[in-house]
């Protein structure tokens, strides 16, 4: 069988797609994920969506190149071009957490309990975690993956209730035993400390600076919890 390798980030998402799923991949770009899943017989159908014609054209080309069938390519904004009954597993990956939250907010049926959501924010993961907690979703599992030197969180979510601490919002809802958890938290602490130092130099500490320091304190506690759980 002709095949190609997925990046580590996409491979983790592929591993989490339930066998026999009906997939919708939002922001599909080159459609590597749905094409790979169809080539391996992991999904019975796939909808590859993108907001722009250029990426969608690349997606169609990937499908043609590898001979993948059973994929419907659709141009549209988020899940606007997908109806709830067409898919049971929805992937929204490769964009900012605020964009993923906006896509879900425009498709409230995703919180109805009939869909598995696989979400991979490139940035602002805390915004996505907060949205999920506040809008009837729960993170069922979360993992970290390193791809080209960057550590990304991947979340599986669905209908439910959850309450997250400040540390969990920024440091991960369910990453206590993740091998990459310590590095993930340290990188966030360093970025926040840099932001605080910049505000102090410019004389703009104030309430924003206090809020950043509060997050840093919460992340330091998260790191200590991770170390206690993983470093006997």
PLY file of the C-alpha trace (Angstrom):
ply
format ascii 1.0
element vertex 232
property float x
property float y
property float z
element edge 231
property int vertex1
property int vertex2
end_header
0.00 0.00 0.00
1.26 3.47 -0.87
1.67 5.41 2.33
3.17 8.48 3.92
4.16 9.38 7.47
2.25 11.83 9.60
3.99 14.40 11.75
4.02 13.52 15.47
1.24 16.03 16.11
-1.06 14.57 13.48
-0.11 11.00 14.40
-1.32 11.51 17.97
-4.61 12.85 16.65
-4.88 9.86 14.29
-4.25 7.45 17.17
-7.14 9.02 19.10
-9.68 8.77 16.28
-12.02 5.87 17.15
-11.91 3.00 14.61
-14.83 3.16 12.21
-15.47 6.83 12.90
-17.19 9.26 10.59
-14.72 12.11 10.65
-14.95 15.85 10.12
-11.57 17.59 9.93
-11.91 21.36 10.30
-9.07 23.45 8.94
-7.83 20.43 7.04
-5.16 22.30 4.99
-3.41 19.49 3.06
-5.90 16.88 4.37
-3.05 14.66 5.52
-5.05 13.41 8.52
-8.26 12.31 6.72
-6.31 10.92 3.78
-4.05 8.85 6.07
-7.01 7.59 8.06
-8.86 6.54 4.90
-5.79 4.84 3.44
-5.47 2.82 6.64
-9.17 2.00 6.81
-9.49 3.72 10.16
-12.55 5.82 9.27
-15.57 4.95 7.16
-15.90 8.47 5.79
-14.33 11.89 6.14
-15.29 15.49 5.54
-12.30 17.76 4.94
-13.22 21.42 5.54
-11.26 24.60 5.07
-12.08 28.28 5.06
-9.98 29.08 1.98
-9.94 27.67 -1.51
-6.13 27.39 -1.64
-5.78 24.93 1.24
-8.83 23.02 0.03
-7.25 22.66 -3.41
-4.15 21.25 -1.72
-6.38 18.88 0.23
-7.98 17.56 -2.94
-4.54 17.12 -4.50
-3.38 15.07 -1.51
-6.41 12.82 -1.90
-5.79 12.38 -5.62
-2.06 11.76 -5.20
-2.57 8.98 -2.68
-5.76 7.56 -4.14
-7.89 8.11 -1.07
-11.65 7.75 -1.55
-14.54 8.43 0.80
-13.53 12.03 1.49
-15.83 14.98 0.87
-13.98 18.30 0.46
-15.95 21.35 1.57
-15.26 25.08 1.52
-16.67 26.89 4.52
-16.20 28.54 7.88
-15.64 26.03 10.67
-18.46 23.56 11.12
-20.95 25.65 9.16
-20.69 23.18 6.27
-21.09 20.06 8.45
-24.42 18.86 9.85
-24.46 17.04 13.20
-25.55 13.69 11.77
-22.75 13.57 9.20
-19.90 12.99 11.66
-19.35 11.49 15.08
-15.71 12.55 15.49
-14.60 16.12 14.91
-11.01 17.26 14.68
-10.19 20.95 15.01
-6.43 21.36 14.99
-3.58 23.58 13.91
-5.03 26.94 14.92
-5.22 29.16 17.99
-7.27 28.12 20.98
-9.46 31.19 20.61
-10.29 30.20 17.03
-11.17 26.64 18.06
-13.41 28.02 20.81
-15.12 30.31 18.28
-15.75 27.39 15.91
-17.34 25.33 18.69
-19.41 28.27 19.92
-20.95 28.60 16.46
-21.84 24.89 16.50
-23.46 24.35 19.94
-24.59 20.89 18.86
-21.01 19.77 19.52
-21.85 19.91 23.25
-24.86 17.63 22.85
-23.02 14.44 23.75
-23.11 12.71 20.38
-19.65 13.72 19.18
-16.05 13.12 20.15
-14.01 16.30 19.83
-10.27 16.08 19.19
-8.76 19.52 19.64
-5.20 20.70 19.15
-4.57 24.39 19.83
-1.32 25.84 18.51
-1.54 28.79 20.91
-3.81 30.08 23.69
-4.68 26.62 25.00
-5.87 28.27 28.21
-8.57 30.14 26.27
-9.87 26.88 24.84
-9.81 25.09 28.21
-11.75 27.96 29.79
-14.33 27.91 26.98
-14.86 24.18 27.36
-15.30 24.42 31.14
-17.78 27.28 30.81
-19.92 25.83 28.02
-20.90 22.29 28.94
-17.85 20.38 27.73
-15.37 18.26 29.68
-11.83 17.27 28.74
-11.75 13.47 28.88
-8.04 13.18 28.31
-5.15 15.44 27.38
-1.63 14.69 26.18
1.41 16.55 24.99
3.35 15.92 21.80
6.63 17.45 20.64
6.79 18.34 16.98
9.76 20.23 15.48
10.84 21.40 18.91
7.43 22.75 19.93
5.28 21.06 22.58
1.57 20.97 21.73
-1.39 19.89 23.85
-4.00 17.57 22.36
-7.40 17.24 24.03
-10.30 14.85 23.71
-13.50 16.53 24.84
-17.22 15.96 24.88
-20.34 16.79 26.80
-19.80 17.11 30.54
-18.93 19.32 33.45
-15.52 20.26 34.77
-13.96 22.84 37.02
-10.37 23.85 36.40
-7.96 25.60 38.71
-5.90 28.51 37.42
-2.93 26.15 37.17
-4.93 23.62 35.14
-6.16 26.32 32.76
-2.60 27.25 31.85
-0.69 24.06 32.66
-3.10 21.40 31.41
-6.34 19.87 32.62
-5.04 16.30 32.72
-1.28 16.29 32.28
-0.13 15.25 35.75
1.60 12.10 34.46
2.55 13.29 30.98
6.27 12.81 30.27
6.46 16.26 28.70
4.49 17.98 31.46
7.47 19.48 33.28
8.96 21.04 30.12
5.54 22.32 29.04
4.98 24.09 32.37
8.53 25.47 32.53
8.22 27.00 29.05
4.97 28.70 30.05
6.52 30.04 33.26
9.48 31.47 31.33
7.20 33.21 28.81
5.09 34.70 31.59
8.16 35.84 33.54
9.46 37.53 30.39
6.10 39.29 29.99
6.16 40.45 33.63
9.73 41.73 33.29
8.79 43.64 30.15
5.84 45.28 31.86
7.99 46.21 34.85
10.61 47.83 32.60
7.94 49.88 30.87
6.25 50.83 34.13
3.08 48.99 33.17
2.98 46.39 35.95
-0.33 47.19 37.58
-3.24 44.77 37.71
-2.13 42.96 34.57
1.28 42.32 36.09
-0.34 41.05 39.28
-2.54 38.69 37.25
0.49 37.31 35.40
2.33 36.74 38.68
-0.70 34.88 40.02
-0.62 32.56 37.01
3.10 31.97 37.50
2.50 31.02 41.14
-0.23 28.60 40.07
2.07 27.03 37.47
4.87 26.65 40.00
2.44 24.69 42.17
1.45 22.61 39.13
5.11 21.85 38.46
5.60 20.73 42.04
2.59 18.42 41.74
4.03 16.98 38.51
7.42 16.40 40.15
5.84 14.68 43.16
3.85 12.41 40.83
6.72 11.54 38.50
9.98 11.87 40.41
9.98 9.50 43.42
0 1
1 2
2 3
3 4
4 5
5 6
6 7
7 8
8 9
9 10
10 11
11 12
12 13
13 14
14 15
15 16
16 17
17 18
18 19
19 20
20 21
21 22
22 23
23 24
24 25
25 26
26 27
27 28
28 29
29 30
30 31
31 32
32 33
33 34
34 35
35 36
36 37
37 38
38 39
39 40
40 41
41 42
42 43
43 44
44 45
45 46
46 47
47 48
48 49
49 50
50 51
51 52
52 53
53 54
54 55
55 56
56 57
57 58
58 59
59 60
60 61
61 62
62 63
63 64
64 65
65 66
66 67
67 68
68 69
69 70
70 71
71 72
72 73
73 74
74 75
75 76
76 77
77 78
78 79
79 80
80 81
81 82
82 83
83 84
84 85
85 86
86 87
87 88
88 89
89 90
90 91
91 92
92 93
93 94
94 95
95 96
96 97
97 98
98 99
99 100
100 101
101 102
102 103
103 104
104 105
105 106
106 107
107 108
108 109
109 110
110 111
111 112
112 113
113 114
114 115
115 116
116 117
117 118
118 119
119 120
120 121
121 122
122 123
123 124
124 125
125 126
126 127
127 128
128 129
129 130
130 131
131 132
132 133
133 134
134 135
135 136
136 137
137 138
138 139
139 140
140 141
141 142
142 143
143 144
144 145
145 146
146 147
147 148
148 149
149 150
150 151
151 152
152 153
153 154
154 155
155 156
156 157
157 158
158 159
159 160
160 161
161 162
162 163
163 164
164 165
165 166
166 167
167 168
168 169
169 170
170 171
171 172
172 173
173 174
174 175
175 176
176 177
177 178
178 179
179 180
180 181
181 182
182 183
183 184
184 185
185 186
186 187
187 188
188 189
189 190
190 191
191 192
192 193
193 194
194 195
195 196
196 197
197 198
198 199
199 200
200 201
201 202
202 203
203 204
204 205
205 206
206 207
207 208
208 209
209 210
210 211
211 212
212 213
213 214
214 215
215 216
216 217
217 218
218 219
219 220
220 221
221 222
222 223
223 224
224 225
225 226
226 227
227 228
228 229
229 230
230 231
